[in-house]
Amino acid sequence: MTCAVTVLVALMALFPGYASAATSSSTTNPGANAAAPPTTAAKAPANVVTFGTQTASATQPDGRGYFDFGSGAGGQIADHVAVRNYSNQTITVTLKGTDAVNTPQGGLAALPVNETSKDVGAWIQLPASDLTLTIAPRHDVIVPFRVVVPKDALPGDHVGAITATLQSSVISKSGQRVKLLQTAGTRMFLRVSGPLHPNLSVEGIAVRYEGTWNPAGKGRAVITWSVRNSGNVGLGGRQTVYVSGLFGSRKSAVRVADVQLLLPGFSVKESVTVTGILPEVRDTAHVSLSPLYIPGSVQPASGPFKATVTFWALPWPDMIIVAIALLALGALLYRRRRRRGSPPGAGSDPPKRPGRSAGPSEPSGGPAKEDLLVSVPAGDRPTGTVAADLAGGDRGVEPAVNSAENGVKQ
């Protein structure tokens, strides 16, 4: 039992479009609209179908490479496209206009054949919608077309293509019958007159720093960001990426690819690795983008467009070594202090005199009464004086004198 699997292949050449495929069978009904056989293509093998599209005049293909138009809103443009069969067998292809898109990698491609165009691809008018052409071996077909620009078309660049799609079938290795759709196309640039705003923006810049455990080594930074065309003019960009350190170092990325043609409204993700970075604690990543224009286009100069982000670049090995050294020094100082002991405090009380109590009631103006009794020998004073002192207390010296006089009279 076999099952049908549809494979969509959207190919759009940067200049004359072409596609080729190996086939197991061919169509033998040549078209009546076949022109002179192509003379510039190399002879293809009998079992390989090769075809393409190319800009053309009313009579033959020309060398423009791609369609480049300019118009105001509401205008119309007439031109021709050549569909070329380089094969030794007859082919049948479907011709249509389509929008161009940017791939996630930033390349330019035609919208897949099963999706509906909403921009310039919808403005392209062929003699018939999804025009089917049968082309004899090694012949061309010249097809006229018209681009009708809407009255409300926005100023700026609109990019699309005229594509030719060949449908064939092959048997896969698993035995399934596979329907193969191959598409080749020629680009179309249409600039609608009006204010132009060429602008690119660097967004979402982020850094992943990867250090090293070598104290004398250097790290690396993986820098990622997105470039968005936020204007209305198709632009490319030449990128410069570098990392600056807190103490003045600078290291640039060795190779940074250019941003290819980026259509208005589209974005592409970029990434680059910068090596040899000194870990200076707080480093900064810089992304600068200088615009690249479509050859022959005219618009005001702008840029460069820049963005920066700071990130931690910690020298962990050096920090660990310093921390260990500080801990060892602190432990050594602590042990030396313990060995010597603590010195006596400067605010300790002086030793007390024996035989007395120095209390807070002691007068500050002179010696207390007890000091007089102790310091004067008893034999040098009259006995009455001592007795009067003990009995009279603080009544003065007069009683003591009277006692002495009484003693003499006796």
MIZA-299447 format. One record per residue (C-alpha): x, z, y. Coordinates in steps of 0.5 Angstrom, whole numbers. Layout:
// MIZA-299447
<site px="X" pz="Z" py="Y"/>
...
//
This chain:
// MIZA-299447
<site px="0" pz="0" py="0"/>
<site px="3" pz="-2" py="7"/>
<site px="1" pz="1" py="14"/>
<site px="2" pz="-2" py="20"/>
<site px="6" pz="2" py="25"/>
<site px="7" pz="-1" py="33"/>
<site px="13" pz="0" py="36"/>
<site px="14" pz="-1" py="44"/>
<site px="20" pz="-4" py="46"/>
<site px="21" pz="-4" py="54"/>
<site px="27" pz="-8" py="56"/>
<site px="28" pz="-10" py="63"/>
<site px="35" pz="-14" py="65"/>
<site px="38" pz="-12" py="72"/>
<site px="38" pz="-20" py="73"/>
<site px="36" pz="-25" py="69"/>
<site px="31" pz="-22" py="63"/>
<site px="32" pz="-23" py="56"/>
<site px="31" pz="-20" py="49"/>
<site px="32" pz="-22" py="42"/>
<site px="30" pz="-20" py="35"/>
<site px="31" pz="-23" py="28"/>
<site px="24" pz="-25" py="25"/>
<site px="22" pz="-27" py="18"/>
<site px="17" pz="-33" py="20"/>
<site px="16" pz="-37" py="27"/>
<site px="10" pz="-40" py="30"/>
<site px="10" pz="-48" py="30"/>
<site px="5" pz="-49" py="35"/>
<site px="9" pz="-52" py="41"/>
<site px="6" pz="-51" py="48"/>
<site px="4" pz="-57" py="52"/>
<site px="7" pz="-53" py="59"/>
<site px="14" pz="-54" py="56"/>
<site px="19" pz="-56" py="61"/>
<site px="26" pz="-59" py="60"/>
<site px="30" pz="-55" py="55"/>
<site px="35" pz="-49" py="57"/>
<site px="42" pz="-52" py="58"/>
<site px="46" pz="-45" py="59"/>
<site px="44" pz="-41" py="53"/>
<site px="49" pz="-41" py="47"/>
<site px="45" pz="-44" py="41"/>
<site px="42" pz="-38" py="37"/>
<site px="42" pz="-37" py="30"/>
<site px="36" pz="-40" py="26"/>
<site px="33" pz="-33" py="24"/>
<site px="34" pz="-30" py="31"/>
<site px="29" pz="-31" py="37"/>
<site px="32" pz="-30" py="44"/>
<site px="28" pz="-31" py="50"/>
<site px="28" pz="-29" py="57"/>
<site px="25" pz="-29" py="64"/>
<site px="28" pz="-32" py="71"/>
<site px="27" pz="-33" py="78"/>
<site px="25" pz="-40" py="79"/>
<site px="23" pz="-46" py="84"/>
<site px="17" pz="-50" py="82"/>
<site px="21" pz="-55" py="78"/>
<site px="27" pz="-51" py="75"/>
<site px="30" pz="-44" py="74"/>
<site px="34" pz="-42" py="80"/>
<site px="40" pz="-36" py="81"/>
<site px="37" pz="-31" py="85"/>
<site px="37" pz="-26" py="80"/>
<site px="31" pz="-22" py="82"/>
<site px="25" pz="-23" py="87"/>
<site px="26" pz="-20" py="93"/>
<site px="20" pz="-20" py="98"/>
<site px="18" pz="-17" py="105"/>
<site px="11" pz="-17" py="107"/>
<site px="6" pz="-13" py="112"/>
<site px="0" pz="-10" py="109"/>
<site px="-5" pz="-15" py="107"/>
<site px="0" pz="-21" py="107"/>
<site px="1" pz="-26" py="101"/>
<site px="7" pz="-29" py="98"/>
<site px="7" pz="-35" py="93"/>
<site px="13" pz="-36" py="88"/>
<site px="15" pz="-38" py="81"/>
<site px="18" pz="-35" py="75"/>
<site px="21" pz="-39" py="69"/>
<site px="20" pz="-36" py="62"/>
<site px="26" pz="-39" py="57"/>
<site px="26" pz="-40" py="50"/>
<site px="33" pz="-40" py="47"/>
<site px="31" pz="-40" py="40"/>
<site px="31" pz="-46" py="35"/>
<site px="23" pz="-44" py="33"/>
<site px="17" pz="-44" py="37"/>
<site px="15" pz="-37" py="40"/>
<site px="8" pz="-34" py="44"/>
<site px="9" pz="-29" py="49"/>
<site px="5" pz="-26" py="54"/>
<site px="6" pz="-26" py="61"/>
<site px="4" pz="-20" py="66"/>
<site px="6" pz="-16" py="72"/>
<site px="8" pz="-9" py="72"/>
<site px="10" pz="-3" py="75"/>
<site px="18" pz="-1" py="75"/>
<site px="19" pz="6" py="73"/>
<site px="26" pz="10" py="73"/>
<site px="28" pz="13" py="66"/>
<site px="30" pz="20" py="65"/>
<site px="37" pz="18" py="65"/>
<site px="36" pz="14" py="71"/>
<site px="36" pz="7" py="69"/>
<site px="30" pz="2" py="71"/>
<site px="25" pz="0" py="66"/>
<site px="18" pz="-4" py="66"/>
<site px="12" pz="0" py="65"/>
<site px="10" pz="0" py="58"/>
<site px="6" pz="-6" py="56"/>
<site px="0" pz="-1" py="54"/>
<site px="0" pz="3" py="61"/>
<site px="-4" pz="0" py="67"/>
<site px="0" pz="-1" py="73"/>
<site px="-2" pz="2" py="80"/>
<site px="3" pz="-1" py="85"/>
<site px="6" pz="-8" py="86"/>
<site px="5" pz="-9" py="78"/>
<site px="-3" pz="-9" py="80"/>
<site px="-1" pz="-14" py="86"/>
<site px="2" pz="-20" py="82"/>
<site px="-3" pz="-25" py="81"/>
<site px="-2" pz="-30" py="75"/>
<site px="-6" pz="-36" py="73"/>
<site px="-9" pz="-32" py="68"/>
<site px="-9" pz="-24" py="67"/>
<site px="-5" pz="-23" py="61"/>
<site px="-3" pz="-30" py="61"/>
<site px="-1" pz="-33" py="54"/>
<site px="5" pz="-38" py="53"/>
<site px="7" pz="-42" py="47"/>
<site px="14" pz="-45" py="48"/>
<site px="17" pz="-50" py="44"/>
<site px="24" pz="-49" py="42"/>
<site px="30" pz="-49" py="47"/>
<site px="25" pz="-50" py="53"/>
<site px="22" pz="-47" py="59"/>
<site px="16" pz="-46" py="62"/>
<site px="15" pz="-45" py="70"/>
<site px="9" pz="-41" py="72"/>
<site px="7" pz="-40" py="79"/>
<site px="4" pz="-33" py="81"/>
<site px="2" pz="-30" py="88"/>
<site px="3" pz="-23" py="90"/>
<site px="-3" pz="-20" py="94"/>
<site px="-1" pz="-14" py="98"/>
<site px="-7" pz="-9" py="100"/>
<site px="-9" pz="-8" py="107"/>
<site px="-8" pz="0" py="106"/>
<site px="-1" pz="-1" py="102"/>
<site px="4" pz="4" py="105"/>
<site px="11" pz="2" py="108"/>
<site px="17" pz="2" py="104"/>
<site px="20" pz="0" py="98"/>
<site px="15" pz="-2" py="92"/>
<site px="19" pz="-4" py="85"/>
<site px="16" pz="-8" py="79"/>
<site px="17" pz="-14" py="75"/>
<site px="14" pz="-20" py="71"/>
<site px="15" pz="-19" py="64"/>
<site px="14" pz="-23" py="58"/>
<site px="12" pz="-20" py="51"/>
<site px="13" pz="-22" py="44"/>
<site px="9" pz="-19" py="38"/>
<site px="12" pz="-20" py="31"/>
<site px="12" pz="-16" py="25"/>
<site px="18" pz="-14" py="20"/>
<site px="18" pz="-10" py="14"/>
<site px="22" pz="-3" py="14"/>
<site px="26" pz="0" py="9"/>
<site px="21" pz="4" py="7"/>
<site px="16" pz="-2" py="5"/>
<site px="12" pz="-1" py="11"/>
<site px="10" pz="-7" py="15"/>
<site px="12" pz="-6" py="23"/>
<site px="9" pz="-9" py="29"/>
<site px="14" pz="-10" py="34"/>
<site px="13" pz="-11" py="41"/>
<site px="19" pz="-14" py="45"/>
<site px="19" pz="-14" py="53"/>
<site px="24" pz="-18" py="57"/>
<site px="23" pz="-18" py="65"/>
<site px="25" pz="-20" py="72"/>
<site px="25" pz="-15" py="77"/>
<site px="21" pz="-15" py="84"/>
<site px="23" pz="-11" py="90"/>
<site px="17" pz="-12" py="95"/>
<site px="18" pz="-8" py="102"/>
<site px="12" pz="-7" py="106"/>
<site px="14" pz="-7" py="114"/>
<site px="13" pz="0" py="117"/>
<site px="17" pz="6" py="118"/>
<site px="22" pz="7" py="113"/>
<site px="25" pz="14" py="111"/>
<site px="31" pz="14" py="107"/>
<site px="32" pz="21" py="104"/>
<site px="34" pz="24" py="98"/>
<site px="34" pz="31" py="96"/>
<site px="38" pz="35" py="91"/>
<site px="34" pz="40" py="88"/>
<site px="34" pz="46" py="82"/>
<site px="42" pz="47" py="82"/>
<site px="44" pz="52" py="77"/>
<site px="51" pz="54" py="74"/>
<site px="53" pz="57" py="68"/>
<site px="60" pz="60" py="68"/>
<site px="64" pz="60" py="62"/>
<site px="70" pz="65" py="63"/>
<site px="76" pz="66" py="58"/>
<site px="79" pz="73" py="55"/>
<site px="86" pz="70" py="58"/>
<site px="88" pz="75" py="64"/>
<site px="92" pz="69" py="67"/>
<site px="87" pz="64" py="65"/>
<site px="82" pz="60" py="68"/>
<site px="74" pz="59" py="67"/>
<site px="70" pz="53" py="67"/>
<site px="63" pz="52" py="70"/>
<site px="57" pz="47" py="68"/>
<site px="53" pz="45" py="74"/>
<site px="46" pz="42" py="73"/>
<site px="42" pz="39" py="79"/>
<site px="36" pz="34" py="80"/>
<site px="36" pz="28" py="85"/>
<site px="29" pz="26" py="88"/>
<site px="28" pz="20" py="92"/>
<site px="23" pz="24" py="97"/>
<site px="23" pz="18" py="102"/>
<site px="20" pz="11" py="101"/>
<site px="26" pz="7" py="100"/>
<site px="30" pz="6" py="94"/>
<site px="36" pz="9" py="94"/>
<site px="42" pz="10" py="90"/>
<site px="48" pz="16" py="91"/>
<site px="55" pz="17" py="90"/>
<site px="56" pz="24" py="88"/>
<site px="61" pz="29" py="90"/>
<site px="62" pz="36" py="86"/>
<site px="66" pz="42" py="87"/>
<site px="67" pz="49" py="86"/>
<site px="70" pz="54" py="92"/>
<site px="72" pz="61" py="91"/>
<site px="71" pz="67" py="95"/>
<site px="79" pz="67" py="97"/>
<site px="79" pz="60" py="99"/>
<site px="81" pz="56" py="92"/>
<site px="77" pz="49" py="91"/>
<site px="76" pz="45" py="84"/>
<site px="73" pz="39" py="84"/>
<site px="70" pz="35" py="78"/>
<site px="74" pz="30" py="76"/>
<site px="69" pz="24" py="74"/>
<site px="62" pz="24" py="77"/>
<site px="57" pz="18" py="76"/>
<site px="53" pz="15" py="81"/>
<site px="46" pz="16" py="82"/>
<site px="43" pz="9" py="80"/>
<site px="37" pz="6" py="84"/>
<site px="32" pz="11" py="84"/>
<site px="25" pz="9" py="86"/>
<site px="21" pz="13" py="91"/>
<site px="18" pz="19" py="88"/>
<site px="22" pz="19" py="82"/>
<site px="28" pz="24" py="80"/>
<site px="33" pz="24" py="75"/>
<site px="37" pz="30" py="72"/>
<site px="45" pz="31" py="73"/>
<site px="50" pz="35" py="70"/>
<site px="58" pz="36" py="70"/>
<site px="63" pz="41" py="68"/>
<site px="68" pz="43" py="73"/>
<site px="74" pz="46" py="69"/>
<site px="80" pz="50" py="72"/>
<site px="76" pz="55" py="76"/>
<site px="79" pz="62" py="78"/>
<site px="75" pz="67" py="77"/>
<site px="74" pz="70" py="84"/>
<site px="68" pz="75" py="83"/>
<site px="63" pz="70" py="87"/>
<site px="64" pz="63" py="87"/>
<site px="60" pz="57" py="90"/>
<site px="58" pz="51" py="87"/>
<site px="57" pz="45" py="92"/>
<site px="54" pz="38" py="91"/>
<site px="54" pz="33" py="96"/>
<site px="50" pz="26" py="95"/>
<site px="52" pz="20" py="100"/>
<site px="46" pz="14" py="99"/>
<site px="48" pz="7" py="96"/>
<site px="43" pz="2" py="99"/>
<site px="40" pz="-4" py="96"/>
<site px="45" pz="-10" py="97"/>
<site px="42" pz="-14" py="103"/>
<site px="37" pz="-9" py="105"/>
<site px="37" pz="-6" py="112"/>
<site px="35" pz="1" py="114"/>
<site px="37" pz="7" py="118"/>
<site px="43" pz="11" py="116"/>
<site px="42" pz="18" py="113"/>
<site px="46" pz="23" py="109"/>
<site px="50" pz="26" py="106"/>
<site px="45" pz="30" py="102"/>
<site px="48" pz="37" py="100"/>
<site px="46" pz="43" py="96"/>
<site px="50" pz="50" py="94"/>
<site px="49" pz="56" py="90"/>
<site px="53" pz="62" py="89"/>
<site px="55" pz="65" py="82"/>
<site px="58" pz="71" py="79"/>
<site px="65" pz="69" py="76"/>
<site px="68" pz="76" py="74"/>
<site px="75" pz="77" py="72"/>
<site px="73" pz="81" py="66"/>
<site px="80" pz="82" py="62"/>
<site px="83" pz="84" py="69"/>
<site px="78" pz="88" py="71"/>
<site px="78" pz="92" py="64"/>
<site px="86" pz="93" py="64"/>
<site px="85" pz="96" py="71"/>
<site px="79" pz="100" py="69"/>
<site px="84" pz="103" py="63"/>
<site px="90" pz="104" py="68"/>
<site px="85" pz="108" py="72"/>
<site px="82" pz="112" py="67"/>
<site px="90" pz="113" py="64"/>
<site px="92" pz="116" py="71"/>
<site px="86" pz="120" py="72"/>
<site px="87" pz="124" py="65"/>
<site px="95" pz="125" py="66"/>
<site px="93" pz="128" py="73"/>
<site px="88" pz="133" py="70"/>
<site px="93" pz="135" py="64"/>
<site px="99" pz="136" py="69"/>
<site px="94" pz="141" py="74"/>
<site px="92" pz="145" py="68"/>
<site px="99" pz="146" py="66"/>
<site px="101" pz="149" py="73"/>
<site px="95" pz="153" py="73"/>
<site px="90" pz="154" py="80"/>
<site px="94" pz="158" py="86"/>
<site px="91" pz="164" py="88"/>
<site px="86" pz="164" py="93"/>
<site px="87" pz="164" py="101"/>
<site px="81" pz="168" py="102"/>
<site px="82" pz="175" py="98"/>
<site px="81" pz="182" py="100"/>
<site px="88" pz="186" py="102"/>
<site px="90" pz="192" py="97"/>
<site px="86" pz="198" py="100"/>
<site px="90" pz="205" py="102"/>
<site px="90" pz="210" py="97"/>
<site px="85" pz="217" py="98"/>
<site px="81" pz="213" py="103"/>
<site px="75" pz="209" py="103"/>
<site px="74" pz="204" py="108"/>
<site px="67" pz="203" py="109"/>
<site px="62" pz="199" py="114"/>
<site px="61" pz="206" py="118"/>
<site px="68" pz="207" py="120"/>
<site px="69" pz="206" py="128"/>
<site px="73" pz="200" py="130"/>
<site px="76" pz="204" py="136"/>
<site px="80" pz="209" py="133"/>
<site px="82" pz="213" py="127"/>
<site px="76" pz="217" py="124"/>
<site px="76" pz="225" py="124"/>
<site px="78" pz="225" py="117"/>
<site px="85" pz="222" py="119"/>
<site px="86" pz="228" py="125"/>
<site px="85" pz="233" py="120"/>
<site px="90" pz="230" py="115"/>
<site px="95" pz="228" py="120"/>
<site px="96" pz="234" py="123"/>
<site px="100" pz="240" py="119"/>
<site px="96" pz="246" py="118"/>
<site px="101" pz="251" py="120"/>
<site px="102" pz="248" py="127"/>
<site px="95" pz="249" py="129"/>
<site px="92" pz="256" py="130"/>
<site px="87" pz="258" py="125"/>
<site px="81" pz="258" py="129"/>
<site px="82" pz="251" py="131"/>
<site px="81" pz="249" py="124"/>
<site px="75" pz="254" py="123"/>
<site px="72" pz="251" py="130"/>
<site px="73" pz="244" py="128"/>
<site px="70" pz="245" py="121"/>
<site px="64" pz="249" py="124"/>
<site px="63" pz="246" py="130"/>
<site px="64" pz="239" py="128"/>
<site px="63" pz="235" py="135"/>
<site px="61" pz="240" py="140"/>
<site px="68" pz="239" py="143"/>
<site px="74" pz="243" py="144"/>
<site px="72" pz="249" py="148"/>
<site px="70" pz="253" py="142"/>
<site px="77" pz="252" py="139"/>
<site px="80" pz="255" py="146"/>
<site px="76" pz="261" py="146"/>
<site px="77" pz="262" py="139"/>
<site px="85" pz="262" py="141"/>
<site px="84" pz="267" py="147"/>
<site px="80" pz="272" py="142"/>
<site px="85" pz="271" py="137"/>
<site px="91" pz="273" py="142"/>
<site px="87" pz="279" py="145"/>
<site px="87" pz="282" py="138"/>
//
